[in-house]
Amino acid sequence: MRLDAGDRFPTVRGKTHGGETIAVPDDLDPDWKVLLFYRGHF
C-alpha cells in the first residue's frame, strides 16, 4: 500500500527487539517518527 502526504499510517502490530508487542502508530506519541523495518536473515 502506498501512503500519500496527509494519509494516516495504518495500524501495524509487531514485536520489538525486546519481545514486547507494539501497535504502530497507536502506542507512539503523536510527534513525527521514523520507522525502520529490518527483515533480517538466517
N, CA, C and O atoms as a Tripos MOL2 file, in Angstrom:
@<TRIPOS>MOLECULE
protein
  168   167    42     0     0
PROTEIN
NO_CHARGES

@<TRIPOS>ATOM
      1 N           0.8370   -1.1690    0.0000 N.3       1 MET1
      2 CA          0.0000    0.0000    0.0000 C.3       1 MET1
      3 C           0.8870    1.2380    0.0000 C.2       1 MET1
      4 O           1.8830    1.2990    0.7220 O.2       1 MET1
      5 N           0.5310    2.1970   -0.7910 N.am      2 ARG2
      6 CA          1.2860    3.4450   -0.8460 C.3       2 ARG2
      7 C           0.5440    4.5160   -0.0540 C.2       2 ARG2
      8 O          -0.6740    4.6470   -0.1740 O.2       2 ARG2
      9 N           1.2770    5.2810    0.7550 N.am      3 LEU3
     10 CA          0.6950    6.3790    1.5130 C.3       3 LEU3
     11 C           1.0900    7.6970    0.8700 C.2       3 LEU3
     12 O           2.2320    7.8700    0.4450 O.2       3 LEU3
     13 N           0.1580    8.6140    0.8000 N.am      4 ASP4
     14 CA          0.4330    9.9500    0.3080 C.3       4 ASP4
     15 C           0.5020   10.9170    1.4850 C.2       4 ASP4
     16 O           0.0780   10.5830    2.5920 O.2       4 ASP4
     17 N           1.0280   12.0950    1.2520 N.am      5 ALA5
     18 CA          1.1320   13.1080    2.3050 C.3       5 ALA5
     19 C          -0.2470   13.3320    2.9210 C.2       5 ALA5
     20 O          -1.2330   13.5250    2.2100 O.2       5 ALA5
     21 N          -0.3010   13.3050    4.2470 N.am      6 GLY6
     22 CA         -1.5450   13.5240    4.9650 C.3       6 GLY6
     23 C          -2.3390   12.2700    5.2630 C.2       6 GLY6
     24 O          -3.2920   12.3170    6.0400 O.2       6 GLY6
     25 N          -1.9620   11.1250    4.6520 N.am      7 ASP7
     26 CA         -2.6510    9.8680    4.9390 C.3       7 ASP7
     27 C          -2.2890    9.3880    6.3390 C.2       7 ASP7
     28 O          -1.1690    9.5870    6.8100 O.2       7 ASP7
     29 N          -3.2550    8.7530    6.9960 N.am      8 ARG8
     30 CA         -2.9920    8.1630    8.3120 C.3       8 ARG8
     31 C          -2.2670    6.8370    8.1100 C.2       8 ARG8
     32 O          -2.6390    6.0300    7.2580 O.2       8 ARG8
     33 N          -1.2290    6.6320    8.9070 N.am      9 PHE9
     34 CA         -0.4810    5.3800    8.8530 C.3       9 PHE9
     35 C          -1.3800    4.2640    9.3770 C.2       9 PHE9
     36 O          -1.9650    4.4200   10.4490 O.2       9 PHE9
     37 N          -1.5140    3.1550    8.6710 N.am     10 PRO10
     38 CA         -2.3730    2.0650    9.1490 C.3      10 PRO10
     39 C          -1.7750    1.4200   10.4030 C.2      10 PRO10
     40 O          -0.5570    1.4120   10.5800 O.2      10 PRO10
     41 N          -2.6240    0.8880   11.2580 N.am     11 THR11
     42 CA         -2.1390    0.2290   12.4700 C.3      11 THR11
     43 C          -1.4390   -1.0720   12.1030 C.2      11 THR11
     44 O          -1.9900   -1.9230   11.4040 O.2      11 THR11
     45 N          -0.2220   -1.2000   12.5890 N.am     12 VAL12
     46 CA          0.5900   -2.3910   12.3620 C.3      12 VAL12
     47 C           1.0350   -2.9000   13.7220 C.2      12 VAL12
     48 O           1.5450   -2.1260   14.5330 O.2      12 VAL12
     49 N           0.8530   -4.1800   13.9850 N.am     13 ARG13
     50 CA          1.2790   -4.7670   15.2560 C.3      13 ARG13
     51 C           2.4830   -5.6650   15.0120 C.2      13 ARG13
     52 O           2.5770   -6.3570   13.9980 O.2      13 ARG13
     53 N           3.3950   -5.6310   15.9690 N.am     14 GLY14
     54 CA          4.5870   -6.4650   15.8570 C.3      14 GLY14
     55 C           5.3020   -6.5480   17.1880 C.2      14 GLY14
     56 O           4.8350   -6.0080   18.1910 O.2      14 GLY14
     57 N           6.4230   -7.2190   17.1940 N.am     15 LYS15
     58 CA          7.2160   -7.3730   18.4120 C.3      15 LYS15
     59 C           8.4800   -6.5440   18.3060 C.2      15 LYS15
     60 O           9.0990   -6.4550   17.2460 O.2      15 LYS15
     61 N           8.8520   -5.9370   19.4260 N.am     16 THR16
     62 CA         10.0950   -5.1850   19.4860 C.3      16 THR16
     63 C          11.2570   -6.1550   19.6560 C.2      16 THR16
     64 O          11.0570   -7.3510   19.8710 O.2      16 THR16
     65 N          12.4570   -5.6320   19.5570 N.am     17 HIS17
     66 CA         13.6520   -6.4550   19.7550 C.3      17 HIS17
     67 C          13.6490   -7.0750   21.1530 C.2      17 HIS17
     68 O          14.1960   -8.1590   21.3560 O.2      17 HIS17
     69 N          13.0300   -6.3840   22.1180 N.am     18 GLY18
     70 CA         12.9540   -6.8730   23.4980 C.3      18 GLY18
     71 C          11.8210   -7.8430   23.7500 C.2      18 GLY18
     72 O          11.6840   -8.3370   24.8690 O.2      18 GLY18
     73 N          10.9910   -8.1390   22.7360 N.am     19 GLY19
     74 CA          9.9190   -9.1100   22.8800 C.3      19 GLY19
     75 C           8.5640   -8.5210   23.2260 C.2      19 GLY19
     76 O           7.5870   -9.2650   23.3130 O.2      19 GLY19
     77 N           8.4680   -7.2100   23.4260 N.am     20 GLU20
     78 CA          7.1860   -6.5840   23.7150 C.3      20 GLU20
     79 C           6.3570   -6.4670   22.4370 C.2      20 GLU20
     80 O           6.9070   -6.3350   21.3440 O.2      20 GLU20
     81 N           5.0360   -6.5160   22.5810 N.am     21 THR21
     82 CA          4.1550   -6.2740   21.4430 C.3      21 THR21
     83 C           3.8620   -4.7860   21.3730 C.2      21 THR21
     84 O           3.5920   -4.1510   22.3920 O.2      21 THR21
     85 N           3.9150   -4.2360   20.1780 N.am     22 ILE22
     86 CA          3.6700   -2.8110   19.9820 C.3      22 ILE22
     87 C           2.7360   -2.6290   18.7930 C.2      22 ILE22
     88 O           2.8090   -3.3650   17.8090 O.2      22 ILE22
     89 N           1.8620   -1.6430   18.9000 N.am     23 ALA23
     90 CA          0.9740   -1.2770   17.7970 C.3      23 ALA23
     91 C           1.4010    0.1010   17.3210 C.2      23 ALA23
     92 O           1.3830    1.0670   18.0840 O.2      23 ALA23
     93 N           1.7820    0.1850   16.0630 N.am     24 VAL24
     94 CA          2.2350    1.4520   15.4820 C.3      24 VAL24
     95 C           1.1220    1.9550   14.5750 C.2      24 VAL24
     96 O           0.6410    1.1720   13.7570 O.2      24 VAL24
     97 N           0.6890    3.1770   14.6590 N.am     25 PRO25
     98 CA          1.2120    4.2770   15.4560 C.3      25 PRO25
     99 C           0.5290    4.4600   16.8040 C.2      25 PRO25
    100 O           0.8530    5.4030   17.5260 O.2      25 PRO25
    101 N          -0.4140    3.5790   17.1680 N.am     26 ASP26
    102 CA         -1.2170    3.7830   18.3740 C.3      26 ASP26
    103 C          -0.3990    3.8790   19.6570 C.2      26 ASP26
    104 O          -0.7630    4.6480   20.5470 O.2      26 ASP26
    105 N           0.6810    3.1320   19.7830 N.am     27 ASP27
    106 CA          1.4730    3.1210   21.0080 C.3      27 ASP27
    107 C           2.5700    4.1870   21.0370 C.2      27 ASP27
    108 O           3.3490    4.2400   21.9890 O.2      27 ASP27
    109 N           2.6430    5.0250   20.0200 N.am     28 LEU28
    110 CA          3.6660    6.0740   19.9630 C.3      28 LEU28
    111 C           3.0420    7.4310   20.2490 C.2      28 LEU28
    112 O           1.8550    7.6410   19.9960 O.2      28 LEU28
    113 N           3.8520    8.3620   20.7820 N.am     29 ASP29
    114 CA          3.3150    9.7080   20.9740 C.3      29 ASP29
    115 C           3.1150   10.3580   19.6040 C.2      29 ASP29
    116 O           3.6870    9.8890   18.6200 O.2      29 ASP29
    117 N           2.3210   11.4180   19.5180 N.am     30 PRO30
    118 CA          1.9070   11.9440   18.2190 C.3      30 PRO30
    119 C           2.9420   12.7700   17.4480 C.2      30 PRO30
    120 O           2.6350   13.2490   16.3570 O.2      30 PRO30
    121 N           4.1470   12.9520   17.9730 N.am     31 ASP31
    122 CA          5.1680   13.7040   17.2390 C.3      31 ASP31
    123 C           5.6470   12.9130   16.0260 C.2      31 ASP31
    124 O           5.3460   11.7270   15.8890 O.2      31 ASP31
    125 N           6.3850   13.5720   15.1570 N.am     32 TRP32
    126 CA          6.9310   12.9290   13.9550 C.3      32 TRP32
    127 C           7.8230   11.7480   14.3430 C.2      32 TRP32
    128 O           8.5430   11.8120   15.3390 O.2      32 TRP32
    129 N           7.7770   10.6900   13.5690 N.am     33 LYS33
    130 CA          8.5770    9.4800   13.8160 C.3      33 LYS33
    131 C           9.1640    8.9680   12.5080 C.2      33 LYS33
    132 O           8.6590    9.2510   11.4220 O.2      33 LYS33
    133 N          10.2360    8.2130   12.6440 N.am     34 VAL34
    134 CA         10.8100    7.4700   11.5270 C.3      34 VAL34
    135 C          10.8370    6.0100   11.9540 C.2      34 VAL34
    136 O          11.3690    5.6800   13.0140 O.2      34 VAL34
    137 N          10.2660    5.1380   11.1330 N.am     35 LEU35
    138 CA         10.2620    3.7110   11.4240 C.3      35 LEU35
    139 C          11.1640    3.0040   10.4340 C.2      35 LEU35
    140 O          11.0820    3.2330    9.2270 O.2      35 LEU35
    141 N          12.0200    2.1490   10.9510 N.am     36 LEU36
    142 CA         12.8960    1.3410   10.1090 C.3      36 LEU36
    143 C          12.4940   -0.1130   10.2870 C.2      36 LEU36
    144 O          12.4070   -0.6060   11.4120 O.2      36 LEU36
    145 N          12.2510   -0.7910    9.1890 N.am     37 PHE37
    146 CA         11.9050   -2.2060    9.2340 C.3      37 PHE37
    147 C          13.0900   -2.9940    8.6890 C.2      37 PHE37
    148 O          13.5320   -2.7790    7.5610 O.2      37 PHE37
    149 N          13.5890   -3.9020    9.5040 N.am     38 TYR38
    150 CA         14.6870   -4.7530    9.1060 C.3      38 TYR38
    151 C          14.1810   -6.1830    9.1010 C.2      38 TYR38
    152 O          13.7990   -6.7170   10.1430 O.2      38 TYR38
    153 N          14.1790   -6.7900    7.9540 N.am     39 ARG39
    154 CA         13.6270   -8.1420    7.8760 C.3      39 ARG39
    155 C          14.6040   -9.1990    8.3640 C.2      39 ARG39
    156 O          14.1960  -10.3250    8.6460 O.2      39 ARG39
    157 N          15.8720   -8.8670    8.4690 N.am     40 GLY40
    158 CA         16.8550   -9.8270    8.9620 C.3      40 GLY40
    159 C          17.1590  -10.9300    7.9660 C.2      40 GLY40
    160 O          16.6910  -10.9140    6.8280 O.2      40 GLY40
    161 N          17.9450  -11.8780    8.4150 N.am     41 HIS41
    162 CA         18.2820  -13.0450    7.5870 C.3      41 HIS41
    163 C          18.7510  -14.1650    8.4910 C.2      41 HIS41
    164 O          19.1020  -13.9380    9.6480 O.2      41 HIS41
    165 N          18.7540  -15.3710    7.9580 N.am     42 PHE42
    166 CA         19.2190  -16.5460    8.7180 C.3      42 PHE42
    167 C          20.3210  -17.2340    7.9940 C.2      42 PHE42
    168 O          20.8400  -18.2420    8.4740 O.2      42 PHE42
@<TRIPOS>BOND
     1     1     2 1
     2     2     3 1
     3     3     4 2
     4     3     5 am
     5     5     6 1
     6     6     7 1
     7     7     8 2
     8     7     9 am
     9     9    10 1
    10    10    11 1
    11    11    12 2
    12    11    13 am
    13    13    14 1
    14    14    15 1
    15    15    16 2
    16    15    17 am
    17    17    18 1
    18    18    19 1
    19    19    20 2
    20    19    21 am
    21    21    22 1
    22    22    23 1
    23    23    24 2
    24    23    25 am
    25    25    26 1
    26    26    27 1
    27    27    28 2
    28    27    29 am
    29    29    30 1
    30    30    31 1
    31    31    32 2
    32    31    33 am
    33    33    34 1
    34    34    35 1
    35    35    36 2
    36    35    37 am
    37    37    38 1
    38    38    39 1
    39    39    40 2
    40    39    41 am
    41    41    42 1
    42    42    43 1
    43    43    44 2
    44    43    45 am
    45    45    46 1
    46    46    47 1
    47    47    48 2
    48    47    49 am
    49    49    50 1
    50    50    51 1
    51    51    52 2
    52    51    53 am
    53    53    54 1
    54    54    55 1
    55    55    56 2
    56    55    57 am
    57    57    58 1
    58    58    59 1
    59    59    60 2
    60    59    61 am
    61    61    62 1
    62    62    63 1
    63    63    64 2
    64    63    65 am
    65    65    66 1
    66    66    67 1
    67    67    68 2
    68    67    69 am
    69    69    70 1
    70    70    71 1
    71    71    72 2
    72    71    73 am
    73    73    74 1
    74    74    75 1
    75    75    76 2
    76    75    77 am
    77    77    78 1
    78    78    79 1
    79    79    80 2
    80    79    81 am
    81    81    82 1
    82    82    83 1
    83    83    84 2
    84    83    85 am
    85    85    86 1
    86    86    87 1
    87    87    88 2
    88    87    89 am
    89    89    90 1
    90    90    91 1
    91    91    92 2
    92    91    93 am
    93    93    94 1
    94    94    95 1
    95    95    96 2
    96    95    97 am
    97    97    98 1
    98    98    99 1
    99    99   100 2
   100    99   101 am
   101   101   102 1
   102   102   103 1
   103   103   104 2
   104   103   105 am
   105   105   106 1
   106   106   107 1
   107   107   108 2
   108   107   109 am
   109   109   110 1
   110   110   111 1
   111   111   112 2
   112   111   113 am
   113   113   114 1
   114   114   115 1
   115   115   116 2
   116   115   117 am
   117   117   118 1
   118   118   119 1
   119   119   120 2
   120   119   121 am
   121   121   122 1
   122   122   123 1
   123   123   124 2
   124   123   125 am
   125   125   126 1
   126   126   127 1
   127   127   128 2
   128   127   129 am
   129   129   130 1
   130   130   131 1
   131   131   132 2
   132   131   133 am
   133   133   134 1
   134   134   135 1
   135   135   136 2
   136   135   137 am
   137   137   138 1
   138   138   139 1
   139   139   140 2
   140   139   141 am
   141   141   142 1
   142   142   143 1
   143   143   144 2
   144   143   145 am
   145   145   146 1
   146   146   147 1
   147   147   148 2
   148   147   149 am
   149   149   150 1
   150   150   151 1
   151   151   152 2
   152   151   153 am
   153   153   154 1
   154   154   155 1
   155   155   156 2
   156   155   157 am
   157   157   158 1
   158   158   159 1
   159   159   160 2
   160   159   161 am
   161   161   162 1
   162   162   163 1
   163   163   164 2
   164   163   165 am
   165   165   166 1
   166   166   167 1
   167   167   168 2
@<TRIPOS>SUBSTRUCTURE
     1 MET1         2 RESIDUE 1 A MET
     2 ARG2         6 RESIDUE 1 A ARG
     3 LEU3        10 RESIDUE 1 A LEU
     4 ASP4        14 RESIDUE 1 A ASP
     5 ALA5        18 RESIDUE 1 A ALA
     6 GLY6        22 RESIDUE 1 A GLY
     7 ASP7        26 RESIDUE 1 A ASP
     8 ARG8        30 RESIDUE 1 A ARG
     9 PHE9        34 RESIDUE 1 A PHE
    10 PRO10       38 RESIDUE 1 A PRO
    11 THR11       42 RESIDUE 1 A THR
    12 VAL12       46 RESIDUE 1 A VAL
    13 ARG13       50 RESIDUE 1 A ARG
    14 GLY14       54 RESIDUE 1 A GLY
    15 LYS15       58 RESIDUE 1 A LYS
    16 THR16       62 RESIDUE 1 A THR
    17 HIS17       66 RESIDUE 1 A HIS
    18 GLY18       70 RESIDUE 1 A GLY
    19 GLY19       74 RESIDUE 1 A GLY
    20 GLU20       78 RESIDUE 1 A GLU
    21 THR21       82 RESIDUE 1 A THR
    22 ILE22       86 RESIDUE 1 A ILE
    23 ALA23       90 RESIDUE 1 A ALA
    24 VAL24       94 RESIDUE 1 A VAL
    25 PRO25       98 RESIDUE 1 A PRO
    26 ASP26      102 RESIDUE 1 A ASP
    27 ASP27      106 RESIDUE 1 A ASP
    28 LEU28      110 RESIDUE 1 A LEU
    29 ASP29      114 RESIDUE 1 A ASP
    30 PRO30      118 RESIDUE 1 A PRO
    31 ASP31      122 RESIDUE 1 A ASP
    32 TRP32      126 RESIDUE 1 A TRP
    33 LYS33      130 RESIDUE 1 A LYS
    34 VAL34      134 RESIDUE 1 A VAL
    35 LEU35      138 RESIDUE 1 A LEU
    36 LEU36      142 RESIDUE 1 A LEU
    37 PHE37      146 RESIDUE 1 A PHE
    38 TYR38      150 RESIDUE 1 A TYR
    39 ARG39      154 RESIDUE 1 A ARG
    40 GLY40      158 RESIDUE 1 A GLY
    41 HIS41      162 RESIDUE 1 A HIS
    42 PHE42      166 RESIDUE 1 A PHE
